C-alpha cells in the first residue's frame, strides 16, 4: 500500500512523532491513521521503558497559580539534559502536570508513596462495606482489590485520568512525551497549596 505525504503529515501533526516513524506506523497500520496512532503509542511505551532506567538529573521546578489566586502548585520534573529542560514540548508537559495537580489534588505521585496506614485503613473500610452488604466471604478480597484500584486512580498522580484528555492517564501522557522527546522524564515531587488549608 502506498502511503501519501498528506497521510504522514496528518499523523505527525496529531502525534508530534518524526516523519519516518509516522510513515512506518502507517505502513504497519495499512494507512489507517487511528491504528497508526496505536502503533506509535505501543512503540513509544517500549522506547519509554528503555529510557526509564537512565538518570534524569536536569529539569525544572515550575510554579502554577490557578486563576483566582486560591490554588498554587510547585512541581519538580526532571529530564536528562539541560537542552531538553528548555524544549517547548518538555515545558508544555510540565505546565500541564502543574495545572493537573491544581485541578485534581493527588495525594502522591505513585502508589508506593501513599502511607501504608492510609492504605490499610481504606482496605478495612472497603471490607466493612462489603460485609455490610452481605457479600460472600470468598469474593471479599476481590471486591476490596477492585475498590483499591479506584482509590489509586483517584489519589495517585500517574494513575489519574489526565484532565486535558481523560481518555489517557497522566502516566500515558508522560510515556508519549518521553517517546516524542527521546529522553527519560520523571515527575519527582510536588506541593499543592489551597488558600485556608494546612
PATORSE-220322 format. One record per residue: x, y, z of N, C-alpha, C in turn. Coordinates in steps of 0.05 Angstrom, whole numbers, plus 5000, padded with zeros to 4 digits. Layout:
PATORSE-220322
    nu    nv    nw   cau   cav   caw    cu    cv    cw
     X     Y     Z     X     Y     Z     X     Y     Z
...
//
This chain:
PATORSE-220322
    nu    nv    nw   cau   cav   caw    cu    cv    cw
  5017  4976  5000  5000  5000  5000  5018  5025  5000
  5010  5044  4983  5025  5069  4981  5016  5089  5002
  5035  5099  5018  5029  5119  5039  5035  5147  5027
  5016  5165  5029  5020  5191  5018  5033  5210  5038
  5045  5231  5027  5057  5252  5045  5036  5265  5062
  5012  5268  5052  4990  5280  5067  4982  5263  5091
  4982  5237  5088  4976  5219  5110  4998  5221  5131
  5023  5221  5122  5045  5223  5141  5044  5250  5157
  5038  5272  5142  5036  5298  5155  5013  5298  5175
  4990  5286  5168  4967  5286  5186  4974  5271  5212
  4988  5248  5209  4996  5233  5233  5017  5248  5249
  5035  5261  5236  5056  5276  5250  5043  5299  5265
  5024  5313  5252  5010  5336  5265  4995  5326  5290
  4984  5302  5288  4968  5292  5310  4985  5281  5333
  5009  5271  5327  5025  5258  5348  5051  5272  5356
  5062  5288  5337  5087  5302  5342  5111  5283  5339
  5106  5259  5328  5128  5239  5324  5141  5245  5297
  5167  5237  5294  5182  5241  5269  5169  5229  5245
  5176  5241  5221  5164  5233  5196  5168  5203  5189
  5193  5194  5193  5199  5166  5186  5184  5147  5203
  5182  5153  5229  5167  5135  5247  5137  5136  5240
  5127  5159  5232  5099  5161  5224  5094  5144  5199
  5112  5146  5180  5109  5131  5155  5109  5101  5160
  5128  5092  5177  5130  5064  5184  5104  5054  5198
  5094  5071  5216  5069  5064  5231  5045  5062  5212
  5044  5081  5193  5022  5080  5173  5023  5055  5156
  5048  5047  5148  5051  5023  5132  5041  4999  5149
  5050  4998  5174  5042  4975  5191  5012  4975  5195
  4999  4998  5196  4970  5000  5201  4955  5001  5175
  4968  4996  5152  4956  4996  5125  4941  5022  5119
  4953  5044  5127  4941  5070  5120  4920  5081  5140
  4912  5065  5159  4892  5073  5179  4905  5091  5200
  4898  5117  5201  4911  5136  5219  4906  5128  5248
  4882  5121  5255  4876  5114  5283  4893  5089  5292
  4895  5070  5275  4911  5046  5281  4941  5054  5283
  4949  5072  5265  4977  5081  5266  4983  5096  5292
  4964  5111  5303  4968  5124  5329  4973  5102  5350
  4957  5081  5349  4961  5059  5369  4988  5046  5366
  4997  5042  5341  5023  5030  5335  5045  5048  5348
  5043  5074  5343  5063  5093  5354  5062  5093  5384
  5038  5091  5396  5036  5091  5425  5050  5067  5437
  5045  5043  5424  5057  5018  5434  5088  5020  5432
  5097  5030  5409  5126  5032  5406  5138  5053  5425
  5123  5074  5429  5131  5095  5448  5134  5084  5476
  5115  5067  5484  5116  5055  5511  5141  5038  5514
  5148  5022  5493  5171  5005  5494  5197  5023  5495
  5198  5044  5479  5221  5062  5480  5223  5076  5507
  5200  5085  5517  5200  5099  5543  5209  5081  5566
  5201  5055  5565  5210  5037  5586  5240  5033  5585
  5252  5033  5561  5281  5030  5559  5295  5055  5570
  5283  5078  5565  5295  5104  5574  5291  5108  5604
  5271  5094  5616  5265  5099  5645  5288  5092  5663
  5307  5075  5655  5329  5068  5672  5351  5089  5671
  5350  5108  5652  5371  5128  5650  5366  5150  5671
  5388  5161  5681  5386  5182  5702  5375  5208  5691
  5355  5219  5705  5344  5245  5698  5352  5264  5720
  5373  5279  5715  5384  5297  5736  5381  5326  5730
  5371  5333  5706  5366  5361  5699  5336  5366  5701
  5326  5387  5691  5297  5392  5692  5290  5420  5702
  5266  5422  5712  5256  5448  5722  5239  5445  5747
  5237  5466  5762  5216  5469  5783  5197  5490  5772
  5172  5483  5770  5152  5500  5757  5131  5508  5777
  5122  5533  5775  5100  5542  5793  5076  5548  5776
  5053  5542  5787  5028  5547  5773  5009  5559  5794
  4997  5581  5787  4977  5594  5804  4951  5593  5789
  4931  5580  5800  4905  5578  5787  4891  5605  5786
  4877  5612  5765  4862  5637  5764  4845  5641  5789
  4847  5664  5800  4833  5670  5826  4852  5670  5849
  4876  5660  5845  4898  5661  5865  4891  5646  5891
  4876  5625  5889  4869  5610  5913  4882  5582  5914
  4893  5573  5891  4907  5547  5890  4933  5552  5875
  4955  5541  5887  4981  5542  5875  4995  5516  5876
  5012  5511  5857  5027  5486  5855  5057  5492  5849
  5074  5477  5862  5103  5476  5855  5108  5447  5848
  5120  5442  5825  5126  5415  5816  5154  5413  5805
  5169  5392  5812  5195  5387  5801  5193  5364  5781
  5201  5370  5756  5201  5349  5735  5229  5348  5724
  5241  5324  5724  5268  5320  5715  5270  5308  5687
  5292  5314  5674  5298  5302  5648  5328  5298  5648
  5339  5288  5626  5367  5280  5626  5386  5304  5619
  5377  5323  5603  5396  5344  5595  5383  5372  5597
  5401  5392  5599  5392  5420  5600  5379  5427  5574
  5387  5416  5552  5376  5421  5526  5346  5415  5526
  5339  5391  5536  5310  5383  5537  5295  5400  5558
  5308  5407  5579  5295  5424  5600  5285  5450  5589
  5297  5459  5566  5289  5484  5554  5270  5479  5529
  5265  5454  5523  5249  5446  5500  5220  5453  5505
  5206  5464  5484  5178  5471  5487  5160  5448  5495
  5165  5424  5482  5149  5400  5489  5151  5394  5519
  5175  5395  5529  5180  5388  5557  5166  5409  5575
  5170  5435  5569  5158  5456  5585  5128  5454  5585
  5116  5448  5561  5087  5445  5560  5078  5422  5577
  5093  5400  5576  5086  5377  5593  5086  5385  5623
  5107  5399  5631  5109  5408  5659  5086  5426  5667
  5080  5445  5649  5057  5463  5654  5031  5447  5657
  5027  5428  5639  5003  5411  5641  5001  5395  5667
  5024  5385  5675  5025  5369  5700  5018  5387  5724
  5030  5411  5725  5024  5430  5747  4995  5438  5747
  4983  5443  5724  4955  5450  5723  4937  5426  5731
  4945  5402  5723  4931  5378  5730  4931  5374  5761
  4954  5378  5773  4956  5376  5802  4938  5396  5816
  4937  5421  5806  4919  5441  5818  4890  5432  5816
  4883  5420  5793  4855  5412  5789  4846  5387  5805
  4865  5368  5809  4857  5342  5819  4867  5336  5848
  4886  5351  5857  4896  5348  5884  4904  5319  5891
  4922  5307  5876  4930  5279  5882  4945  5278  5909
  4943  5254  5922  4956  5250  5948  4986  5244  5945
  4993  5231  5922  5021  5223  5917  5025  5220  5887
  5050  5216  5879  5056  5211  5851  5050  5182  5844
  5060  5163  5861  5057  5135  5856  5044  5121  5880
  5033  5097  5875  5021  5081  5896  5039  5078  5921
  5064  5071  5915  5083  5065  5936  5088  5088  5955
  5081  5112  5947  5085  5136  5963  5063  5142  5983
  5040  5128  5980  5018  5132  5998  5024  5117  6024
  5020  5131  6046  5026  5119  6073  5011  5092  6076
  5026  5072  6084  5014  5045  6087  4991  5044  6107
  4991  5062  6127  4969  5063  6146  4943  5072  6132
  4946  5091  6114  4922  5101  6099  4912  5078  6081
  4930  5064  6068  4922  5042  6051  4907  5020  6067
  4918  5013  6090  4905  4993  6107  4878  5002  6116
  4876  5028  6124  4850  5038  6133  4829  5037  6111
  4838  5044  6086  4819  5043  6063  4810  5014  6059
  4829  4995  6060  4822  4967  6056  4801  4958  6077
  4806  4966  6102  4787  4959  6123  4759  4970  6118
  4758  4996  6110  4732  5009  6104  4718  4994  6081
  4732  4987  6060  4720  4973  6037  4711  4945  6045
  4726  4932  6063  4718  4906  6072  4692  4907  6089
  4691  4927  6107  4667  4931  6123  4643  4937  6106
  4647  4954  6085  4625  4960  6067  4614  4935  6054
  4633  4918  6044  4625  4893  6030  4610  4874  6050
  4621  4872  6074  4608  4855  6094  4580  4865  6101
  4576  4891  6103  4550  4902  6110  4530  4898  6087
  4540  4892  6063  4522  4887  6040  4519  4856  6036
  4528  4841  6057  4525  4812  6057  4538  4799  6033
  4561  4809  6024  4576  4797  6002  4589  4771  6012
  4590  4751  5995  4602  4725  6004  4632  4729  6011
  4640  4715  6032  4667  4716  6043  4688  4711  6022
  4682  4692  6004  4703  4684  5984  4709  4705  5963
  4691  4725  5960  4697  4746  5940  4704  4773  5953
  4705  4773  5980  4711  4799  5994  4738  4811  5984
  4759  4795  5982  4785  4806  5974  4784  4818  5946
  4770  4804  5928  4768  4815  5901  4753  4841  5900
  4732  4843  5916  4717  4868  5918  4735  4891  5929
  4749  4884  5951  4767  4904  5963  4789  4912  5943
  4801  4893  5929  4822  4899  5909  4812  4917  5888
  4787  4912  5878  4775  4929  5858  4771  4957  5867
  4762  4960  5892  4758  4987  5903  4785  5001  5908
  4806  4986  5914  4832  4998  5918  4843  5008  5891
  4837  4994  5869  4846  5004  5843  4834  5032  5838
  4808  5034  5844  4794  5060  5841  4806  5081  5859
  4812  5073  5884  4825  5092  5903  4851  5102  5892
  4868  5084  5881  4894  5093  5870  4889  5111  5845
  4869  5104  5829  4864  5121  5805  4855  5149  5813
  4843  5152  5836  4835  5178  5845  4857  5194  5860
  4875  5179  5872  4895  5192  5890  4924  5192  5881
  4931  5176  5861  4959  5175  5851  4960  5190  5825
  4977  5210  5824  4980  5227  5801  4983  5212  5775
  5001  5192  5774  5006  5178  5749  4983  5160  5740
  4965  5153  5758  4942  5136  5751  4917  5152  5746
  4917  5178  5751  4894  5194  5747  4889  5199  5717
  4863  5201  5709  4856  5209  5682  4866  5238  5678
  4881  5242  5657  4893  5269  5651  4870  5289  5645
  4870  5311  5660  4847  5330  5658  4843  5341  5630
  4864  5345  5614  4861  5356  5587  4853  5335  5567
  4856  5309  5574  4848  5287  5556  4842  5262  5573
  4818  5261  5584  4811  5239  5603  4812  5211  5591
  4817  5209  5564  4820  5182  5552  4846  5169  5559
  4865  5185  5570  4891  5174  5578  4898  5182  5606
  4916  5167  5618  4925  5174  5645  4949  5193  5643
  4956  5204  5666  4980  5221  5667  5004  5205  5659
  5005  5180  5668  5028  5162  5661  5030  5158  5630
  5007  5154  5617  5007  5151  5588  5016  5177  5574
  5007  5200  5585  5016  5225  5574  5047  5228  5578
  5057  5221  5601  5085  5221  5607  5100  5203  5587
  5090  5179  5582  5103  5160  5564  5104  5171  5536
  5082  5183  5527  5081  5195  5500  5102  5217  5498
  5104  5233  5519  5123  5256  5518  5152  5245  5518
  5158  5224  5533  5185  5212  5533  5191  5202  5505
  5171  5188  5492  5175  5177  5465  5180  5200  5445
  5166  5222  5448  5169  5244  5429  5195  5259  5433
  5203  5263  5458  5227  5279  5464  5252  5262  5461
  5250  5237  5470  5273  5219  5468  5291  5218  5492
  5281  5228  5515  5296  5227  5540  5277  5218  5562
  5290  5206  5583  5275  5198  5606  5265  5224  5620
  5240  5223  5629  5228  5245  5644  5216  5233  5670
  5220  5247  5692  5210  5237  5717  5197  5260  5733
  5172  5255  5741  5158  5275  5759  5168  5268  5787
  5185  5285  5799  5198  5278  5824  5183  5285  5849
  5171  5308  5850  5156  5316  5874  5139  5341  5868
  5120  5345  5885  5103  5369  5882  5091  5376  5909
  5082  5401  5910  5067  5410  5934  5045  5428  5923
  5021  5424  5934  4997  5439  5925  4987  5455  5949
  4983  5481  5944  4973  5499  5965  4944  5507  5958
  4927  5506  5978  4900  5517  5974  4894  5536  5997
  4885  5560  5990  4880  5580  6010  4864  5570  6033
  4873  5574  6057  4859  5565  6081  4864  5537  6090
  4878  5521  6074  4884  5493  6081  4912  5492  6093
  4915  5474  6113  4941  5470  6126  4953  5443  6117
//
